[in-house]
């Protein structure tokens, strides 16, 4: 088995259609989607709000 990891830059409020198109264009099976949660403001550091920078998408090919 071979796996490929894709990094998908995302703005969670605007990129739903772009993410859907990307996932539908993959040839293999999506195994996992791992969000990267950035902590850039004081509220994000203490867990009040969160911002997702990018997704790691693991594809089994």
Backbone as JSON Lines, residues from 0, in Angstrom:
{"i":0,"aa":"X","n":[0.83,-1.18,0.0],"ca":[0.0,0.0,0.0],"c":[0.88,1.25,0.0]}
{"i":1,"aa":"X","n":[0.44,2.24,-0.74],"ca":[1.13,3.52,-0.75],"c":[0.16,4.6,-0.31]}
{"i":2,"aa":"X","n":[0.72,5.6,0.35],"ca":[-0.07,6.71,0.84],"c":[0.52,8.01,0.33]}
{"i":3,"aa":"X","n":[-0.33,8.99,0.14],"ca":[0.13,10.32,-0.24],"c":[-0.54,11.31,0.71]}
{"i":4,"aa":"X","n":[0.26,12.28,1.19],"ca":[-0.25,13.3,2.1],"c":[-0.33,14.62,1.34]}
{"i":5,"aa":"X","n":[-1.51,15.21,1.33],"ca":[-1.74,16.48,0.66],"c":[-1.91,17.56,1.73]}
{"i":6,"aa":"X","n":[-1.33,18.73,1.48],"ca":[-1.53,19.88,2.36],"c":[-2.51,20.81,1.64]}
{"i":7,"aa":"X","n":[-3.64,21.12,2.29],"ca":[-4.69,21.92,1.67],"c":[-4.89,23.19,2.5]}
{"i":8,"aa":"X","n":[-4.4,24.32,1.97],"ca":[-4.58,25.61,2.64],"c":[-6.07,25.96,2.59]}
{"i":9,"aa":"X","n":[-6.62,26.43,3.72],"ca":[-8.07,26.62,3.78],"c":[-8.45,27.81,4.64]}
{"i":10,"aa":"X","n":[-9.5,28.47,4.22],"ca":[-10.21,29.45,5.03],"c":[-11.57,28.82,5.28]}
{"i":11,"aa":"X","n":[-11.83,28.37,6.49],"ca":[-13.0,27.54,6.78],"c":[-14.33,28.21,6.44]}
{"i":12,"aa":"X","n":[-14.39,29.53,6.41],"ca":[-15.67,30.19,6.13],"c":[-15.93,30.36,4.64]}
{"i":13,"aa":"X","n":[-14.9,30.16,3.79],"ca":[-15.07,30.46,2.37],"c":[-14.76,29.3,1.43]}
{"i":14,"aa":"X","n":[-14.05,28.3,1.85],"ca":[-13.5,27.3,0.93],"c":[-14.19,25.95,0.91]}
{"i":15,"aa":"X","n":[-15.44,25.89,1.29],"ca":[-16.14,24.61,1.31],"c":[-16.23,24.01,-0.1]}
{"i":16,"aa":"X","n":[-16.57,24.82,-1.08],"ca":[-16.68,24.33,-2.46],"c":[-15.35,23.88,-3.02]}
{"i":17,"aa":"X","n":[-14.29,24.63,-2.71],"ca":[-12.95,24.27,-3.18],"c":[-12.49,22.95,-2.56]}
{"i":18,"aa":"X","n":[-12.78,22.75,-1.26],"ca":[-12.43,21.5,-0.58],"c":[-13.21,20.34,-1.19]}
{"i":19,"aa":"X","n":[-14.49,20.54,-1.44],"ca":[-15.32,19.48,-2.03],"c":[-14.78,19.09,-3.41]}
{"i":20,"aa":"X","n":[-14.41,20.07,-4.22],"ca":[-13.86,19.79,-5.54],"c":[-12.53,19.02,-5.43]}
{"i":21,"aa":"X","n":[-11.68,19.43,-4.49],"ca":[-10.39,18.75,-4.29],"c":[-10.6,17.29,-3.89]}
{"i":22,"aa":"X","n":[-11.49,17.05,-2.93],"ca":[-11.72,15.68,-2.46],"c":[-12.3,14.81,-3.56]}
{"i":23,"aa":"X","n":[-13.2,15.36,-4.37],"ca":[-13.79,14.59,-5.46],"c":[-12.8,14.31,-6.59]}
{"i":24,"aa":"X","n":[-11.74,15.1,-6.68],"ca":[-10.75,14.9,-7.75],"c":[-9.67,13.89,-7.38]}
{"i":25,"aa":"X","n":[-9.62,13.44,-6.15],"ca":[-8.6,12.47,-5.74],"c":[-8.89,11.11,-6.37]}
{"i":26,"aa":"X","n":[-7.85,10.42,-6.75],"ca":[-7.98,9.12,-7.4],"c":[-8.16,7.99,-6.38]}
{"i":27,"aa":"X","n":[-7.49,8.1,-5.23],"ca":[-7.52,7.04,-4.23],"c":[-8.59,7.26,-3.17]}
{"i":28,"aa":"X","n":[-8.43,6.55,-2.08],"ca":[-9.37,6.59,-0.96],"c":[-8.83,7.53,0.12]}
{"i":29,"aa":"X","n":[-9.7,8.42,0.61],"ca":[-9.3,9.32,1.68],"c":[-9.31,8.53,2.99]}
{"i":30,"aa":"X","n":[-8.16,8.47,3.65],"ca":[-8.03,7.73,4.9],"c":[-8.32,8.63,6.09]}
{"i":31,"aa":"X","n":[-7.8,9.86,6.05],"ca":[-7.95,10.76,7.19],"c":[-7.79,12.21,6.75]}
{"i":32,"aa":"X","n":[-8.44,13.1,7.48],"ca":[-8.26,14.54,7.31],"c":[-7.89,15.1,8.67]}
{"i":33,"aa":"X","n":[-6.71,15.71,8.74],"ca":[-6.17,16.22,10.0],"c":[-6.07,17.74,9.92]}
{"i":34,"aa":"X","n":[-6.83,18.46,10.76],"ca":[-6.73,19.92,10.73],"c":[-5.53,20.41,11.54]}
{"i":35,"aa":"X","n":[-4.9,21.49,11.08],"ca":[-3.85,22.14,11.84],"c":[-4.47,23.38,12.47]}
{"i":36,"aa":"X","n":[-4.52,23.4,13.78],"ca":[-5.14,24.5,14.5],"c":[-4.04,25.46,14.95]}
{"i":37,"aa":"X","n":[-4.1,26.69,14.41],"ca":[-3.1,27.71,14.74],"c":[-3.54,28.49,15.97]}
{"i":38,"aa":"X","n":[-2.58,28.84,16.78],"ca":[-2.86,29.66,17.95],"c":[-2.1,30.96,17.78]}
{"i":39,"aa":"X","n":[-2.8,31.98,17.31],"ca":[-2.12,33.23,17.0],"c":[-2.55,34.4,17.87]}
{"i":40,"aa":"X","n":[-3.72,34.34,18.47],"ca":[-4.16,35.43,19.34],"c":[-4.27,34.91,20.77]}
{"i":41,"aa":"X","n":[-4.39,35.8,21.71],"ca":[-4.49,35.41,23.12],"c":[-5.73,34.55,23.38]}
{"i":42,"aa":"X","n":[-6.84,34.84,22.66],"ca":[-8.05,34.04,22.83],"c":[-7.85,32.63,22.28]}
{"i":43,"aa":"X","n":[-7.12,32.51,21.17],"ca":[-6.85,31.19,20.61],"c":[-5.89,30.39,21.48]}
{"i":44,"aa":"X","n":[-4.94,31.06,22.09],"ca":[-3.99,30.37,22.97],"c":[-4.72,29.75,24.16]}
{"i":45,"aa":"X","n":[-5.7,30.46,24.71],"ca":[-6.45,29.94,25.86],"c":[-7.66,29.1,25.46]}
{"i":46,"aa":"X","n":[-7.85,28.85,24.17],"ca":[-8.88,27.93,23.73],"c":[-10.26,28.52,23.57]}
{"i":47,"aa":"X","n":[-10.4,29.83,23.62],"ca":[-11.72,30.44,23.46],"c":[-12.16,30.37,22.0]}
{"i":48,"aa":"X","n":[-11.26,30.66,21.07],"ca":[-11.54,30.55,19.64],"c":[-10.43,29.75,18.98]}
{"i":49,"aa":"X","n":[-10.72,29.28,17.78],"ca":[-9.73,28.5,17.04],"c":[-9.73,28.91,15.58]}
{"i":50,"aa":"X","n":[-8.6,28.73,14.94],"ca":[-8.46,29.01,13.52],"c":[-7.72,27.85,12.88]}
{"i":51,"aa":"X","n":[-8.29,27.31,11.83],"ca":[-7.66,26.22,11.11],"c":[-6.93,26.8,9.91]}
{"i":52,"aa":"X","n":[-5.59,26.6,9.86],"ca":[-4.76,27.12,8.77],"c":[-4.85,26.23,7.52]}
{"i":53,"aa":"X","n":[-4.64,24.94,7.76],"ca":[-4.62,24.01,6.64],"c":[-5.07,22.64,7.11]}
{"i":54,"aa":"X","n":[-5.36,21.79,6.14],"ca":[-5.73,20.41,6.4],"c":[-4.66,19.51,5.8]}
{"i":55,"aa":"X","n":[-4.33,18.44,6.5],"ca":[-3.52,17.37,5.92],"c":[-4.49,16.27,5.53]}
{"i":56,"aa":"X","n":[-4.48,15.91,4.28],"ca":[-5.4,14.9,3.76],"c":[-4.57,13.69,3.36]}
{"i":57,"aa":"X","n":[-4.81,12.55,4.0],"ca":[-4.06,11.33,3.73],"c":[-4.88,10.48,2.76]}
{"i":58,"aa":"X","n":[-4.24,10.18,1.63],"ca":[-4.91,9.42,0.56],"c":[-4.19,8.08,0.37]}
{"i":59,"aa":"X","n":[-4.95,7.02,0.31],"ca":[-4.41,5.69,0.03],"c":[-4.53,5.48,-1.49]}
{"i":60,"aa":"X","n":[-3.36,5.26,-2.14],"ca":[-3.37,5.1,-3.6],"c":[-2.96,3.71,-4.01]}
